[in-house]
């Protein structure tokens, strides 16, 4: 099973088992980390905003138009911002590293 590395808002690293087919948001939420994910993964809010480690950006599918529009609503967006509900876990994402964005 792939492992996702998540830095929480205090900078603590959490290594989480990530079932293939789940979204990164689901993995983070099921681990009990503080991610709101208000829309439940429908790409209808930006409360699952994360920063993807730059070394991983080129390995992810690019964001689609709906995700880009929702990121416009997010707080403190950076070049490596993504909605974690839109990143699906695959075996190739073993070791993916993200940081929870600040709450808004």
Backbone as numpy.savetxt, mean C-alpha at the origin, in Angstrom:
# Nx Ny Nz CAx CAy CAz Cx Cy Cz
4.94 -18.34 0.74 4.09 -17.16 0.74 4.98 -15.92 0.74
4.66 -14.94 -0.08 5.45 -13.70 -0.10 5.38 -12.97 1.25
6.37 -12.16 1.49 6.43 -11.31 2.67 6.43 -9.86 2.21
5.61 -9.05 2.87 5.56 -7.61 2.61 6.17 -6.92 3.84
7.04 -5.98 3.58 7.68 -5.21 4.66 6.97 -3.86 4.77
6.45 -3.57 5.97 5.67 -2.34 6.17 6.26 -1.56 7.33
6.61 -0.29 7.06 7.01 0.62 8.12 5.77 1.37 8.58
5.51 1.32 9.89 4.36 2.06 10.41 4.72 3.54 10.56
3.80 4.32 11.06 4.00 5.77 11.14 5.03 6.18 12.19
5.43 5.25 13.03 6.50 5.52 14.01 7.85 5.01 13.52
7.88 4.43 12.33 9.13 3.94 11.76 9.47 2.50 12.10
8.58 1.79 12.78 8.82 0.39 13.13 8.52 -0.49 11.93
9.42 -1.44 11.67 9.27 -2.36 10.55 8.45 -3.58 10.97
7.49 -3.95 10.12 6.68 -5.15 10.32 6.83 -6.01 9.07
7.22 -7.27 9.24 7.30 -8.21 8.12 6.06 -9.08 8.16
5.24 -8.97 7.12 3.92 -9.59 7.11 3.81 -10.66 6.03
3.26 -11.81 6.39 2.93 -12.81 5.38 1.82 -12.24 4.51
1.97 -12.41 3.20 1.04 -11.78 2.26 0.48 -12.84 1.30
-0.74 -13.30 1.53 -1.32 -14.29 0.63 -1.44 -13.76 -0.80
-1.03 -14.57 -1.75 -1.14 -14.21 -3.16 -2.61 -13.94 -3.49
-2.85 -12.85 -4.21 -4.20 -12.47 -4.61 -4.82 -11.41 -3.71
-4.31 -11.27 -2.49 -4.80 -10.22 -1.61 -4.21 -8.90 -2.06
-4.82 -7.80 -1.64 -4.21 -6.50 -1.86 -3.26 -6.21 -0.70
-2.31 -5.32 -0.93 -1.40 -4.92 0.14 -2.21 -4.30 1.28
-3.26 -3.58 0.97 -4.12 -3.00 2.01 -4.72 -4.09 2.89
-5.21 -5.17 2.30 -5.79 -6.26 3.08 -4.76 -6.88 4.01
-3.53 -7.05 3.52 -2.47 -7.62 4.33 -2.18 -6.72 5.53
-2.08 -5.42 5.28 -1.80 -4.46 6.35 -2.94 -4.43 7.37
-4.16 -4.39 6.88 -5.34 -4.33 7.78 -5.45 -5.60 8.62
-5.27 -6.76 7.99 -5.38 -8.03 8.73 -4.29 -8.17 9.79
-3.16 -7.51 9.59 -2.08 -7.55 10.58 -2.37 -6.63 11.76
-3.42 -5.82 11.66 -3.79 -4.93 12.76 -3.05 -3.61 12.77
-2.38 -3.30 11.68 -1.69 -2.00 11.60 -2.73 -0.91 11.32
-2.44 0.32 11.72 -3.42 1.41 11.62 -3.56 1.96 10.20
-4.41 1.31 9.43 -4.73 1.80 8.08 -6.25 1.86 8.00
-6.77 3.02 7.64 -8.22 3.20 7.68 -8.92 2.38 6.59
-8.51 2.53 5.35 -9.12 1.80 4.23 -10.65 1.91 4.27
-11.14 3.13 4.36 -12.56 3.40 4.57 -13.46 2.78 3.51
-13.02 2.73 2.27 -13.89 2.20 1.20 -13.76 0.69 1.05
-12.88 0.07 1.80 -12.73 -1.38 1.75 -11.99 -1.89 0.54
-11.34 -1.01 -0.18 -10.55 -1.45 -1.33 -11.17 -1.17 -2.67
-12.17 -0.32 -2.71 -12.87 -0.01 -3.97 -12.26 1.14 -4.75
-11.14 1.66 -4.30 -10.49 2.80 -4.94 -11.42 4.01 -4.95
-12.13 4.19 -3.82 -13.08 5.30 -3.72 -12.69 6.28 -2.61
-11.51 6.11 -2.04 -11.00 7.04 -1.04 -9.47 6.98 -1.15
-8.79 7.64 -0.28 -7.32 7.58 -0.32 -6.77 7.25 1.06
-7.57 6.55 1.87 -7.17 6.28 3.25 -6.27 5.06 3.41
-5.86 4.46 2.31 -4.90 3.35 2.36 -3.59 3.75 1.68
-3.36 5.04 1.63 -2.18 5.63 0.99 -0.89 5.13 1.64
0.03 4.68 0.80 1.36 4.26 1.26 2.42 4.85 0.34
3.65 4.85 0.84 4.81 5.20 0.04 5.55 3.91 -0.28
5.75 3.65 -1.56 6.45 2.45 -2.00 7.94 2.75 -2.04
8.73 1.84 -1.49 10.18 2.00 -1.56 10.55 2.21 -3.03
11.34 3.23 -3.33 11.67 3.55 -4.73 12.25 2.38 -5.52
12.94 1.47 -4.88 13.52 0.33 -5.60 12.45 -0.62 -6.12
11.23 -0.49 -5.63 10.13 -1.35 -6.05 9.20 -0.70 -7.09
9.28 0.58 -7.28 8.32 1.26 -8.15 8.27 0.68 -9.56
9.40 0.39 -10.14 9.43 -0.14 -11.50 8.94 -1.56 -11.62
8.76 -2.25 -10.50 8.30 -3.64 -10.52 6.79 -3.77 -10.36
6.14 -2.65 -10.03 4.69 -2.67 -9.85 3.99 -2.28 -11.15
2.77 -2.77 -11.30 1.94 -2.28 -12.40 1.73 -0.79 -12.17
1.76 0.01 -13.22 1.53 1.44 -13.02 0.11 1.70 -12.53
-0.09 2.81 -11.81 -1.44 3.11 -11.34 -2.37 3.42 -12.51
-3.61 2.97 -12.39 -4.59 3.29 -13.43 -5.20 4.66 -13.14
-6.01 5.15 -14.04 -6.54 6.52 -13.95 -7.33 6.75 -12.66
-8.14 5.77 -12.23 -8.93 5.95 -11.00 -8.02 6.13 -9.79
-6.95 5.34 -9.72 -6.03 5.47 -8.59 -5.35 6.84 -8.61
-4.95 7.28 -9.78 -4.30 8.59 -9.90 -5.24 9.70 -9.45
-6.51 9.61 -9.82 -7.49 10.60 -9.39 -7.67 10.60 -7.87
-7.71 9.41 -7.27 -7.87 9.32 -5.83 -6.63 9.84 -5.10
-5.46 9.59 -5.66 -4.24 10.12 -5.03 -4.23 11.64 -5.00
-4.93 12.27 -5.94 -5.05 13.73 -5.91 -5.75 14.21 -4.64
-6.52 13.32 -4.00 -7.25 13.65 -2.77 -6.44 13.31 -1.52
-5.34 12.61 -1.69 -4.55 12.15 -0.54 -3.73 13.29 0.06
-3.26 13.05 1.27 -2.46 14.01 2.03 -0.98 13.67 1.85
-0.17 14.67 1.59 1.28 14.52 1.46 1.69 13.49 0.39
1.14 13.65 -0.79 1.46 12.75 -1.91 2.90 12.99 -2.36
3.59 11.91 -2.66 4.96 11.95 -3.17 5.02 11.18 -4.48
6.16 11.23 -5.15 6.32 10.50 -6.41 6.14 9.00 -6.25
6.37 8.48 -5.05 6.26 7.04 -4.81 4.96 6.67 -4.08
3.98 7.57 -4.11 2.68 7.30 -3.46 1.87 6.32 -4.29
1.20 5.41 -3.58 0.26 4.48 -4.19 -0.86 4.21 -3.20
-1.99 3.75 -3.71 -3.05 3.26 -2.86 -2.81 1.77 -2.67
-2.68 1.34 -1.42 -2.32 -0.05 -1.17 -3.42 -1.02 -1.58
-4.64 -0.54 -1.71 -5.73 -1.42 -2.16 -5.58 -1.79 -3.63
-4.78 -1.05 -4.35 -4.62 -1.29 -5.79 -3.36 -2.09 -6.14
-2.62 -2.51 -5.13 -1.43 -3.33 -5.36 -1.78 -4.75 -4.96
-1.88 -5.65 -5.92 -2.20 -7.04 -5.66 -0.93 -7.83 -5.41
-0.98 -8.68 -4.39 0.17 -9.50 -4.03 0.36 -10.61 -5.05
1.57 -10.71 -5.55 1.99 -11.80 -6.43 3.29 -12.36 -5.85
3.69 -13.56 -6.26 4.96 -14.10 -5.77 6.14 -13.17 -6.07
6.06 -12.42 -7.16 7.14 -11.52 -7.54 7.30 -10.33 -6.59
6.29 -10.08 -5.77 6.35 -8.95 -4.84 6.92 -9.35 -3.48
7.49 -10.54 -3.38 8.11 -10.96 -2.13 9.19 -9.95 -1.74
9.04 -9.36 -0.56 9.99 -8.36 -0.09 9.57 -6.93 -0.35
8.43 -6.72 -1.02 7.94 -5.36 -1.27 7.97 -4.57 0.03
8.46 -3.35 -0.04 8.57 -2.50 1.15 7.76 -1.23 0.94
6.86 -0.96 1.90 6.04 0.25 1.86 6.07 0.91 3.24
5.73 2.19 3.25 5.60 2.95 4.49 4.21 3.56 4.54
3.54 3.43 5.68 2.22 4.04 5.82 2.35 5.56 5.74
1.54 6.16 4.90 1.52 7.62 4.77 0.84 8.22 6.00
1.09 9.51 6.27 0.42 10.15 7.41 -1.10 10.12 7.25
-1.78 10.05 8.39 -3.23 10.12 8.36 -3.66 11.54 8.04
-4.86 11.68 7.48 -5.37 13.03 7.23 -6.73 13.20 7.83
